[in-house]
Amino acid sequence: MQFDGNAVDMATIGVGCLVSLVRPFRRWRGKRIPYFTREDAITDLLNGVMLVPFALMVGSVFSSELMRELMTSAKITLAIGGAAGLFFVTGELFKK
């Protein structure tokens, strides 16, 4: 099988899927019931998908190559990371 997609996009989806598989296992080991719910699976996937863009954003300070990789990825990858950051910061600003 030959892969011809953008490495950043493939890593983003791969990490998202990996996180969504690992988290139910961790809930099972921690004896948190239910181990798997639809809501948790979606949250786990979205949290995992944000890891690669966030890591590249931080890494781009140290390497212009990482910045190029981030900028050549699909815009949705960067938008998801930016939206998550925006929601977090906005939530912190308006938190009581």
Backbone atoms as SQL, in Angstrom:
CREATE TABLE atoms (id INTEGER PRIMARY KEY, chain TEXT, resi INTEGER, resn TEXT, atom TEXT, x REAL, y REAL, z REAL);
INSERT INTO atoms VALUES
  (1, 'A', 1, 'MET', 'N', 0.841, -1.156, 0.000),
  (2, 'A', 1, 'MET', 'CA', 0.000, 0.000, 0.000),
  (3, 'A', 1, 'MET', 'C', 0.903, 1.242, 0.000),
  (4, 'A', 2, 'GLN', 'N', 0.553, 2.184, -0.825),
  (5, 'A', 2, 'GLN', 'CA', 1.329, 3.417, -0.925),
  (6, 'A', 2, 'GLN', 'C', 0.520, 4.569, -0.337),
  (7, 'A', 3, 'PHE', 'N', 1.168, 5.368, 0.499),
  (8, 'A', 3, 'PHE', 'CA', 0.525, 6.535, 1.099),
  (9, 'A', 3, 'PHE', 'C', 1.000, 7.770, 0.363),
  (10, 'A', 4, 'ASP', 'N', 0.071, 8.578, -0.086),
  (11, 'A', 4, 'ASP', 'CA', 0.468, 9.782, -0.801),
  (12, 'A', 4, 'ASP', 'C', -0.162, 11.043, -0.206),
  (13, 'A', 5, 'GLY', 'N', -0.657, 10.931, 1.026),
  (14, 'A', 5, 'GLY', 'CA', -1.246, 12.084, 1.693),
  (15, 'A', 5, 'GLY', 'C', -0.198, 12.920, 2.395),
  (16, 'A', 6, 'ASN', 'N', -0.616, 14.047, 2.908),
  (17, 'A', 6, 'ASN', 'CA', 0.260, 14.924, 3.670),
  (18, 'A', 6, 'ASN', 'C', 0.582, 14.260, 5.004),
  (19, 'A', 7, 'ALA', 'N', 1.850, 14.262, 5.394),
  (20, 'A', 7, 'ALA', 'CA', 2.285, 13.584, 6.616),
  (21, 'A', 7, 'ALA', 'C', 1.599, 14.160, 7.854),
  (22, 'A', 8, 'VAL', 'N', 1.421, 15.462, 7.891),
  (23, 'A', 8, 'VAL', 'CA', 0.772, 16.091, 9.052),
  (24, 'A', 8, 'VAL', 'C', -0.675, 15.633, 9.161),
  (25, 'A', 9, 'ASP', 'N', -1.383, 15.621, 8.058),
  (26, 'A', 9, 'ASP', 'CA', -2.783, 15.195, 8.081),
  (27, 'A', 9, 'ASP', 'C', -2.902, 13.718, 8.467),
  (28, 'A', 10, 'MET', 'N', -2.024, 12.897, 7.932),
  (29, 'A', 10, 'MET', 'CA', -2.062, 11.472, 8.280),
  (30, 'A', 10, 'MET', 'C', -1.750, 11.269, 9.761),
  (31, 'A', 11, 'ALA', 'N', -0.764, 11.998, 10.282),
  (32, 'A', 11, 'ALA', 'CA', -0.424, 11.889, 11.703),
  (33, 'A', 11, 'ALA', 'C', -1.576, 12.383, 12.567),
  (34, 'A', 12, 'THR', 'N', -2.225, 13.443, 12.143),
  (35, 'A', 12, 'THR', 'CA', -3.346, 14.000, 12.903),
  (36, 'A', 12, 'THR', 'C', -4.467, 12.979, 13.039),
  (37, 'A', 13, 'ILE', 'N', -4.855, 12.377, 11.938),
  (38, 'A', 13, 'ILE', 'CA', -5.919, 11.362, 11.974),
  (39, 'A', 13, 'ILE', 'C', -5.459, 10.124, 12.731),
  (40, 'A', 14, 'GLY', 'N', -4.224, 9.708, 12.507),
  (41, 'A', 14, 'GLY', 'CA', -3.686, 8.527, 13.198),
  (42, 'A', 14, 'GLY', 'C', -3.659, 8.699, 14.703),
  (43, 'A', 15, 'VAL', 'N', -3.188, 9.843, 15.176),
  (44, 'A', 15, 'VAL', 'CA', -3.135, 10.097, 16.618),
  (45, 'A', 15, 'VAL', 'C', -4.552, 10.195, 17.184),
  (46, 'A', 16, 'GLY', 'N', -5.451, 10.838, 16.460),
  (47, 'A', 16, 'GLY', 'CA', -6.841, 10.921, 16.915),
  (48, 'A', 16, 'GLY', 'C', -7.466, 9.547, 17.081),
  (49, 'A', 17, 'CYS', 'N', -7.247, 8.685, 16.121),
  (50, 'A', 17, 'CYS', 'CA', -7.788, 7.323, 16.206),
  (51, 'A', 17, 'CYS', 'C', -7.128, 6.529, 17.328),
  (52, 'A', 18, 'LEU', 'N', -5.819, 6.697, 17.482),
  (53, 'A', 18, 'LEU', 'CA', -5.099, 5.995, 18.550),
  (54, 'A', 18, 'LEU', 'C', -5.614, 6.414, 19.917),
  (55, 'A', 19, 'VAL', 'N', -5.796, 7.705, 20.122),
  (56, 'A', 19, 'VAL', 'CA', -6.312, 8.195, 21.404),
  (57, 'A', 19, 'VAL', 'C', -7.716, 7.649, 21.653),
  (58, 'A', 20, 'SER', 'N', -8.547, 7.611, 20.622),
  (59, 'A', 20, 'SER', 'CA', -9.915, 7.131, 20.811),
  (60, 'A', 20, 'SER', 'C', -9.963, 5.625, 21.084),
  (61, 'A', 21, 'LEU', 'N', -8.880, 4.921, 20.792),
  (62, 'A', 21, 'LEU', 'CA', -8.794, 3.498, 21.138),
  (63, 'A', 21, 'LEU', 'C', -8.158, 3.279, 22.509),
  (64, 'A', 22, 'VAL', 'N', -7.210, 4.114, 22.876),
  (65, 'A', 22, 'VAL', 'CA', -6.485, 3.952, 24.134),
  (66, 'A', 22, 'VAL', 'C', -7.332, 4.390, 25.333),
  (67, 'A', 23, 'ARG', 'N', -8.069, 5.475, 25.188),
  (68, 'A', 23, 'ARG', 'CA', -8.833, 6.011, 26.325),
  (69, 'A', 23, 'ARG', 'C', -9.865, 5.021, 26.895),
  (70, 'A', 24, 'PRO', 'N', -10.629, 4.270, 26.084),
  (71, 'A', 24, 'PRO', 'CA', -11.538, 3.282, 26.692),
  (72, 'A', 24, 'PRO', 'C', -10.779, 2.211, 27.474),
  (73, 'A', 25, 'PHE', 'N', -9.603, 1.842, 26.990),
  (74, 'A', 25, 'PHE', 'CA', -8.781, 0.867, 27.714),
  (75, 'A', 25, 'PHE', 'C', -8.357, 1.434, 29.070),
  (76, 'A', 26, 'ARG', 'N', -7.983, 2.701, 29.103),
  (77, 'A', 26, 'ARG', 'CA', -7.590, 3.333, 30.365),
  (78, 'A', 26, 'ARG', 'C', -8.785, 3.439, 31.315),
  (79, 'A', 27, 'ARG', 'N', -9.975, 3.722, 30.772),
  (80, 'A', 27, 'ARG', 'CA', -11.162, 3.755, 31.622),
  (81, 'A', 27, 'ARG', 'C', -11.449, 2.368, 32.184),
  (82, 'A', 28, 'TRP', 'N', -11.249, 1.338, 31.373),
  (83, 'A', 28, 'TRP', 'CA', -11.455, -0.045, 31.815),
  (84, 'A', 28, 'TRP', 'C', -10.483, -0.393, 32.936),
  (85, 'A', 29, 'ARG', 'N', -9.208, -0.014, 32.748),
  (86, 'A', 29, 'ARG', 'CA', -8.198, -0.294, 33.789),
  (87, 'A', 29, 'ARG', 'C', -8.482, 0.483, 35.066),
  (88, 'A', 30, 'GLY', 'N', -9.043, 1.676, 34.941),
  (89, 'A', 30, 'GLY', 'CA', -9.394, 2.478, 36.103),
  (90, 'A', 30, 'GLY', 'C', -10.757, 2.136, 36.673),
  (91, 'A', 31, 'LYS', 'N', -11.378, 1.128, 36.086),
  (92, 'A', 31, 'LYS', 'CA', -12.692, 0.632, 36.506),
  (93, 'A', 31, 'LYS', 'C', -13.773, 1.715, 36.459),
  (94, 'A', 32, 'ARG', 'N', -13.648, 2.617, 35.500),
  (95, 'A', 32, 'ARG', 'CA', -14.680, 3.638, 35.297),
  (96, 'A', 32, 'ARG', 'C', -15.720, 3.094, 34.326),
  (97, 'A', 33, 'ILE', 'N', -16.923, 2.987, 34.771),
  (98, 'A', 33, 'ILE', 'CA', -18.001, 2.428, 33.958),
  (99, 'A', 33, 'ILE', 'C', -18.921, 3.558, 33.544),
  (100, 'A', 34, 'PRO', 'N', -19.388, 3.651, 32.329),
  (101, 'A', 34, 'PRO', 'CA', -19.101, 2.758, 31.215),
  (102, 'A', 34, 'PRO', 'C', -17.730, 3.046, 30.613),
  (103, 'A', 35, 'TYR', 'N', -17.136, 1.998, 30.064),
  (104, 'A', 35, 'TYR', 'CA', -15.808, 2.130, 29.460),
  (105, 'A', 35, 'TYR', 'C', -15.875, 2.887, 28.142),
  (106, 'A', 36, 'PHE', 'N', -16.960, 2.694, 27.432),
  (107, 'A', 36, 'PHE', 'CA', -17.076, 3.276, 26.101),
  (108, 'A', 36, 'PHE', 'C', -18.469, 3.865, 25.929),
  (109, 'A', 37, 'THR', 'N', -18.522, 5.142, 25.605),
  (110, 'A', 37, 'THR', 'CA', -19.786, 5.786, 25.237),
  (111, 'A', 37, 'THR', 'C', -19.539, 6.584, 23.963),
  (112, 'A', 38, 'ARG', 'N', -20.575, 6.869, 23.270),
  (113, 'A', 38, 'ARG', 'CA', -20.450, 7.639, 22.036),
  (114, 'A', 38, 'ARG', 'C', -19.860, 9.018, 22.313),
  (115, 'A', 39, 'GLU', 'N', -20.331, 9.652, 23.374),
  (116, 'A', 39, 'GLU', 'CA', -19.844, 10.994, 23.709),
  (117, 'A', 39, 'GLU', 'C', -18.361, 10.974, 24.057),
  (118, 'A', 40, 'ASP', 'N', -17.947, 9.991, 24.853),
  (119, 'A', 40, 'ASP', 'CA', -16.520, 9.868, 25.203),
  (120, 'A', 40, 'ASP', 'C', -15.678, 9.589, 23.968),
  (121, 'A', 41, 'ALA', 'N', -16.179, 8.749, 23.073),
  (122, 'A', 41, 'ALA', 'CA', -15.419, 8.418, 21.862),
  (123, 'A', 41, 'ALA', 'C', -15.205, 9.660, 20.996),
  (124, 'A', 42, 'ILE', 'N', -16.224, 10.482, 20.851),
  (125, 'A', 42, 'ILE', 'CA', -16.096, 11.711, 20.053),
  (126, 'A', 42, 'ILE', 'C', -15.130, 12.674, 20.725),
  (127, 'A', 43, 'THR', 'N', -15.254, 12.841, 22.036),
  (128, 'A', 43, 'THR', 'CA', -14.354, 13.721, 22.777),
  (129, 'A', 43, 'THR', 'C', -12.913, 13.232, 22.681),
  (130, 'A', 44, 'ASP', 'N', -12.714, 11.934, 22.842),
  (131, 'A', 44, 'ASP', 'CA', -11.364, 11.367, 22.756),
  (132, 'A', 44, 'ASP', 'C', -10.766, 11.580, 21.367),
  (133, 'A', 45, 'LEU', 'N', -11.562, 11.369, 20.329),
  (134, 'A', 45, 'LEU', 'CA', -11.080, 11.564, 18.964),
  (135, 'A', 45, 'LEU', 'C', -10.679, 13.025, 18.738),
  (136, 'A', 46, 'LEU', 'N', -11.530, 13.949, 19.138),
  (137, 'A', 46, 'LEU', 'CA', -11.222, 15.366, 18.941),
  (138, 'A', 46, 'LEU', 'C', -10.021, 15.808, 19.766),
  (139, 'A', 47, 'ASN', 'N', -9.898, 15.307, 20.985),
  (140, 'A', 47, 'ASN', 'CA', -8.718, 15.626, 21.785),
  (141, 'A', 47, 'ASN', 'C', -7.450, 15.090, 21.119),
  (142, 'A', 48, 'GLY', 'N', -7.514, 13.891, 20.602),
  (143, 'A', 48, 'GLY', 'CA', -6.350, 13.313, 19.930),
  (144, 'A', 48, 'GLY', 'C', -5.984, 14.041, 18.650),
  (145, 'A', 49, 'VAL', 'N', -6.993, 14.470, 17.906),
  (146, 'A', 49, 'VAL', 'CA', -6.755, 15.185, 16.652),
  (147, 'A', 49, 'VAL', 'C', -6.052, 16.523, 16.905),
  (148, 'A', 50, 'MET', 'N', -6.285, 17.109, 18.070),
  (149, 'A', 50, 'MET', 'CA', -5.671, 18.405, 18.370),
  (150, 'A', 50, 'MET', 'C', -4.204, 18.296, 18.779),
  (151, 'A', 51, 'LEU', 'N', -3.741, 17.127, 19.151),
  (152, 'A', 51, 'LEU', 'CA', -2.364, 16.988, 19.634),
  (153, 'A', 51, 'LEU', 'C', -1.315, 17.345, 18.590),
  (154, 'A', 52, 'VAL', 'N', -1.483, 16.870, 17.366),
  (155, 'A', 52, 'VAL', 'CA', -0.476, 17.118, 16.326),
  (156, 'A', 52, 'VAL', 'C', -0.385, 18.600, 15.960),
  (157, 'A', 53, 'PRO', 'N', -1.511, 19.291, 15.681),
  (158, 'A', 53, 'PRO', 'CA', -1.376, 20.721, 15.382),
  (159, 'A', 53, 'PRO', 'C', -0.770, 21.514, 16.538),
  (160, 'A', 54, 'PHE', 'N', -1.168, 21.195, 17.774),
  (161, 'A', 54, 'PHE', 'CA', -0.597, 21.901, 18.926),
  (162, 'A', 54, 'PHE', 'C', 0.900, 21.651, 19.019),
  (163, 'A', 55, 'ALA', 'N', 1.313, 20.408, 18.846),
  (164, 'A', 55, 'ALA', 'CA', 2.745, 20.087, 18.921),
  (165, 'A', 55, 'ALA', 'C', 3.521, 20.807, 17.817),
  (166, 'A', 56, 'LEU', 'N', 2.963, 20.863, 16.619),
  (167, 'A', 56, 'LEU', 'CA', 3.640, 21.561, 15.525),
  (168, 'A', 56, 'LEU', 'C', 3.689, 23.066, 15.759),
  (169, 'A', 57, 'MET', 'N', 2.627, 23.617, 16.364),
  (170, 'A', 57, 'MET', 'CA', 2.649, 25.048, 16.675),
  (171, 'A', 57, 'MET', 'C', 3.773, 25.363, 17.655),
  (172, 'A', 58, 'VAL', 'N', 3.914, 24.553, 18.673),
  (173, 'A', 58, 'VAL', 'CA', 4.989, 24.756, 19.646),
  (174, 'A', 58, 'VAL', 'C', 6.344, 24.503, 18.993),
  (175, 'A', 59, 'GLY', 'N', 6.451, 23.452, 18.225),
  (176, 'A', 59, 'GLY', 'CA', 7.711, 23.114, 17.567),
  (177, 'A', 59, 'GLY', 'C', 8.142, 24.110, 16.516),
  (178, 'A', 60, 'SER', 'N', 7.194, 24.831, 15.942),
  (179, 'A', 60, 'SER', 'CA', 7.539, 25.789, 14.891),
  (180, 'A', 60, 'SER', 'C', 8.401, 26.936, 15.418),
  (181, 'A', 61, 'VAL', 'N', 8.397, 27.145, 16.721),
  (182, 'A', 61, 'VAL', 'CA', 9.276, 28.154, 17.320),
  (183, 'A', 61, 'VAL', 'C', 10.734, 27.741, 17.157),
  (184, 'A', 62, 'PHE', 'N', 10.981, 26.448, 17.179),
  (185, 'A', 62, 'PHE', 'CA', 12.342, 25.930, 17.114),
  (186, 'A', 62, 'PHE', 'C', 12.779, 25.537, 15.712),
  (187, 'A', 63, 'SER', 'N', 11.821, 25.301, 14.819),
  (188, 'A', 63, 'SER', 'CA', 12.175, 24.798, 13.492),
  (189, 'A', 63, 'SER', 'C', 11.245, 25.387, 12.427),
  (190, 'A', 64, 'SER', 'N', 11.832, 26.049, 11.453),
  (191, 'A', 64, 'SER', 'CA', 11.021, 26.581, 10.368),
  (192, 'A', 64, 'SER', 'C', 10.470, 25.448, 9.490),
  (193, 'A', 65, 'GLU', 'N', 11.132, 24.305, 9.503),
  (194, 'A', 65, 'GLU', 'CA', 10.637, 23.141, 8.755),
  (195, 'A', 65, 'GLU', 'C', 9.303, 22.664, 9.329),
  (196, 'A', 66, 'LEU', 'N', 9.173, 22.668, 10.654),
  (197, 'A', 66, 'LEU', 'CA', 7.897, 22.287, 11.269),
  (198, 'A', 66, 'LEU', 'C', 6.806, 23.286, 10.904),
  (199, 'A', 67, 'MET', 'N', 7.159, 24.556, 10.826),
  (200, 'A', 67, 'MET', 'CA', 6.178, 25.570, 10.427),
  (201, 'A', 67, 'MET', 'C', 5.732, 25.342, 8.986),
  (202, 'A', 68, 'ARG', 'N', 6.652, 24.996, 8.113),
  (203, 'A', 68, 'ARG', 'CA', 6.293, 24.703, 6.716),
  (204, 'A', 68, 'ARG', 'C', 5.372, 23.491, 6.640),
  (205, 'A', 69, 'GLU', 'N', 5.698, 22.463, 7.422),
  (206, 'A', 69, 'GLU', 'CA', 4.846, 21.265, 7.432),
  (207, 'A', 69, 'GLU', 'C', 3.437, 21.612, 7.891),
  (208, 'A', 70, 'LEU', 'N', 3.343, 22.425, 8.929),
  (209, 'A', 70, 'LEU', 'CA', 2.042, 22.821, 9.445),
  (210, 'A', 70, 'LEU', 'C', 1.263, 23.629, 8.412),
  (211, 'A', 71, 'MET', 'N', 1.937, 24.523, 7.731),
  (212, 'A', 71, 'MET', 'CA', 1.268, 25.383, 6.758),
  (213, 'A', 71, 'MET', 'C', 0.889, 24.643, 5.474),
  (214, 'A', 72, 'THR', 'N', 1.558, 23.526, 5.170),
  (215, 'A', 72, 'THR', 'CA', 1.202, 22.765, 3.973),
  (216, 'A', 72, 'THR', 'C', 0.136, 21.714, 4.252),
  (217, 'A', 73, 'SER', 'N', -0.213, 21.533, 5.526),
  (218, 'A', 73, 'SER', 'CA', -1.267, 20.568, 5.851),
  (219, 'A', 73, 'SER', 'C', -2.622, 21.160, 5.481),
  (220, 'A', 74, 'ALA', 'N', -3.630, 20.346, 5.589),
  (221, 'A', 74, 'ALA', 'CA', -4.984, 20.825, 5.294),
  (222, 'A', 74, 'ALA', 'C', -5.354, 21.921, 6.278),
  (223, 'A', 75, 'LYS', 'N', -6.053, 22.905, 5.805),
  (224, 'A', 75, 'LYS', 'CA', -6.426, 24.030, 6.665),
  (225, 'A', 75, 'LYS', 'C', -7.290, 23.584, 7.837),
  (226, 'A', 76, 'ILE', 'N', -8.037, 22.511, 7.658),
  (227, 'A', 76, 'ILE', 'CA', -8.907, 22.041, 8.736),
  (228, 'A', 76, 'ILE', 'C', -8.084, 21.594, 9.942),
  (229, 'A', 77, 'THR', 'N', -6.906, 21.027, 9.704),
  (230, 'A', 77, 'THR', 'CA', -6.037, 20.595, 10.799),
  (231, 'A', 77, 'THR', 'C', -5.666, 21.778, 11.677),
  (232, 'A', 78, 'LEU', 'N', -5.248, 22.846, 11.069),
  (233, 'A', 78, 'LEU', 'CA', -4.868, 24.049, 11.799),
  (234, 'A', 78, 'LEU', 'C', -6.099, 24.707, 12.422),
  (235, 'A', 79, 'ALA', 'N', -7.216, 24.681, 11.720),
  (236, 'A', 79, 'ALA', 'CA', -8.446, 25.290, 12.235),
  (237, 'A', 79, 'ALA', 'C', -8.950, 24.566, 13.480),
  (238, 'A', 80, 'ILE', 'N', -8.864, 23.257, 13.506),
  (239, 'A', 80, 'ILE', 'CA', -9.309, 22.498, 14.675),
  (240, 'A', 80, 'ILE', 'C', -8.459, 22.857, 15.886),
  (241, 'A', 81, 'GLY', 'N', -7.156, 22.899, 15.699),
  (242, 'A', 81, 'GLY', 'CA', -6.273, 23.279, 16.799),
  (243, 'A', 81, 'GLY', 'C', -6.533, 24.705, 17.267),
  (244, 'A', 82, 'GLY', 'N', -6.698, 25.620, 16.326),
  (245, 'A', 82, 'GLY', 'CA', -6.971, 27.009, 16.678),
  (246, 'A', 82, 'GLY', 'C', -8.309, 27.174, 17.380),
  (247, 'A', 83, 'ALA', 'N', -9.319, 26.473, 16.914),
  (248, 'A', 83, 'ALA', 'CA', -10.647, 26.565, 17.531),
  (249, 'A', 83, 'ALA', 'C', -10.613, 26.021, 18.954),
  (250, 'A', 84, 'ALA', 'N', -9.925, 24.918, 19.164),
  (251, 'A', 84, 'ALA', 'CA', -9.821, 24.361, 20.514),
  (252, 'A', 84, 'ALA', 'C', -9.123, 25.341, 21.446),
  (253, 'A', 85, 'GLY', 'N', -8.049, 25.941, 20.966),
  (254, 'A', 85, 'GLY', 'CA', -7.344, 26.942, 21.769),
  (255, 'A', 85, 'GLY', 'C', -8.221, 28.141, 22.069),
  (256, 'A', 86, 'LEU', 'N', -8.963, 28.589, 21.071),
  (257, 'A', 86, 'LEU', 'CA', -9.860, 29.731, 21.248),
  (258, 'A', 86, 'LEU', 'C', -10.951, 29.419, 22.268),
  (259, 'A', 87, 'PHE', 'N', -11.556, 28.235, 22.163),
  (260, 'A', 87, 'PHE', 'CA', -12.593, 27.850, 23.121),
  (261, 'A', 87, 'PHE', 'C', -12.030, 27.771, 24.534),
  (262, 'A', 88, 'PHE', 'N', -10.829, 27.223, 24.664),
  (263, 'A', 88, 'PHE', 'CA', -10.224, 27.097, 25.987),
  (264, 'A', 88, 'PHE', 'C', -9.958, 28.466, 26.601),
  (265, 'A', 89, 'VAL', 'N', -9.318, 29.334, 25.848),
  (266, 'A', 89, 'VAL', 'CA', -8.983, 30.661, 26.366),
  (267, 'A', 89, 'VAL', 'C', -10.247, 31.468, 26.659),
  (268, 'A', 90, 'THR', 'N', -11.230, 31.420, 25.767),
  (269, 'A', 90, 'THR', 'CA', -12.479, 32.130, 25.986),
  (270, 'A', 90, 'THR', 'C', -13.183, 31.595, 27.233),
  (271, 'A', 91, 'GLY', 'N', -13.183, 30.291, 27.400),
  (272, 'A', 91, 'GLY', 'CA', -13.786, 29.689, 28.588),
  (273, 'A', 91, 'GLY', 'C', -13.093, 30.127, 29.860),
  (274, 'A', 92, 'GLU', 'N', -11.776, 30.230, 29.811),
  (275, 'A', 92, 'GLU', 'CA', -11.037, 30.683, 30.990),
  (276, 'A', 92, 'GLU', 'C', -11.328, 32.149, 31.296),
  (277, 'A', 93, 'LEU', 'N', -11.494, 32.960, 30.274),
  (278, 'A', 93, 'LEU', 'CA', -11.776, 34.381, 30.491),
  (279, 'A', 93, 'LEU', 'C', -13.117, 34.615, 31.173),
  (280, 'A', 94, 'PHE', 'N', -14.101, 33.794, 30.816),
  (281, 'A', 94, 'PHE', 'CA', -15.448, 33.992, 31.343),
  (282, 'A', 94, 'PHE', 'C', -15.792, 33.054, 32.490),
  (283, 'A', 95, 'LYS', 'N', -14.803, 32.302, 32.972),
  (284, 'A', 95, 'LYS', 'CA', -15.039, 31.378, 34.079),
  (285, 'A', 95, 'LYS', 'C', -15.234, 32.174, 35.364),
  (286, 'A', 96, 'LYS', 'N', -16.128, 31.726, 36.198),
  (287, 'A', 96, 'LYS', 'CA', -16.395, 32.425, 37.468),
  (288, 'A', 96, 'LYS', 'C', -15.352, 32.096, 38.486);
